[in-house]
Amino acid sequence: TYAIAGLTQGQRYEFFVVSDGNDDRVLPSAKSSIKSMTLTLPSVSDFTATSTSNTITLTWTEPDPIPSNGYSATRQCRRLCEESFNDNDQKVSSSSPLVFSGINPGSYCEITQFIGTF
């Protein structure tokens, strides 16, 4: 078994097996038998972000029938009177909801990443 990373969904790939013998004769095999398959990336549904004066709560519905191993979200905030983002935080949760707390009142915040691992 050999794991291949970095493949792109929707692309076609051909694989060959090469013998690495001691006698300088290295010939590729015939084309490997590959079953065609289409992978659909799982995605959450009903994704919602709600906020209070000092929290942001993210809620979602898990994809069915593929449960995740967890989710990671990153947020960045800045005071409305400041130009640059100076308050960043990352949270990890195994399921919905995910709560960012301790946000300064009067802040503008963005969720910059929401990633599920499957």
N, C-alpha and C positions, 0 to 999 in steps of 0.2 A: 504494500500500500504506500502511495506517495501522495501527500497533500499538495495541491497547487494553489497558491494565493494570488490575488490580483486579477482574477478573471472578471470580465464584464458581462453583466446580464444581457442577453439578446445577441451576443456574438457567437460565431461558430468556431470551434477549435478542433484541430486534428492532432492526434498523439501517435508517436512512433516509439517503439522500444528498440534500443540499440544494444547489441552485445558488446561487452568490453572484455575481449579475450586477450590472451597472452601472445597471439600470433600476428598482430598488426592488421588483421582482417576484421574490420568493424563495419557491418552492414546493417542498415535499418530494416526493421521488420515490415511486414505488410501493414496497411492501415489497421489500426485497432478498431474493434467493433465498439462503437459508441452509440448508446441509445440517446435519441434526441429528447430533451426535456426542457420545459419552460419553468423557470422559477419565478414566483411572485413574491416580492418583498412584503413581509407583513407590515401593517400600519395600524395605528390606533384610530379609533373613531371617537366622536363626541368630545374632542379635545377642547377644554375650556380653561381660561385663566381669569380668576377673579381676584380683586384686591381690596384691602382696607387701607387705613392710613399708614400701617407699618408691616403688612404682610402681602404676599402674592401666593395664591393657591392654584396649583395646576391639577386638573382632574381629567380622566380619560377612560375609555373602555378598551380593555385588552383585545387584541386581535383573536379571532376564533378560527381554527382550533389550536393555534400555536401560542402557548404561554411564553412569556419572556423570562429571562434570567434577571431582569432588573432594568431600571431606567436611570438616566443621568440627565440633569438639566443645568444649564448655566445661565445666570442672569447678570446684567451689569446695570448700575444705577448712577445717576448724577443728580445733584441738586439743580433745580430749574434755573438758578442764577449762575451756574457754572457751565463751561463749554465741554469739558472732558469728563469721561466716565471715570470715577474714582472709587467706586464701591462694587466689587465683583464677588460672586459667590457661586459655588457649585454644590449641588445636592444630589444624592443617590437614593433611590427608593426601589423597593421590590414590587410595589404596586401603587395604584392611585389611592389617595392624593399625595402630592409632593408640595411641601410648604416652605417658602422662603420667609423668614421672619426677621425682625430687627431692622427693617428698612426705615431710613430717616424720613419723617414727614416732609412733604414738599419735594419728593424725588421723582425723577422721570426714570423708568426702568424698562429694559428690554430683555426678553428671553432670547438668548442668542443661540442656544443649542438645546435640542431635546432628542436624546438618542436612546433607543431600546436595544438591548442585547438579547439575541435569540440563540 
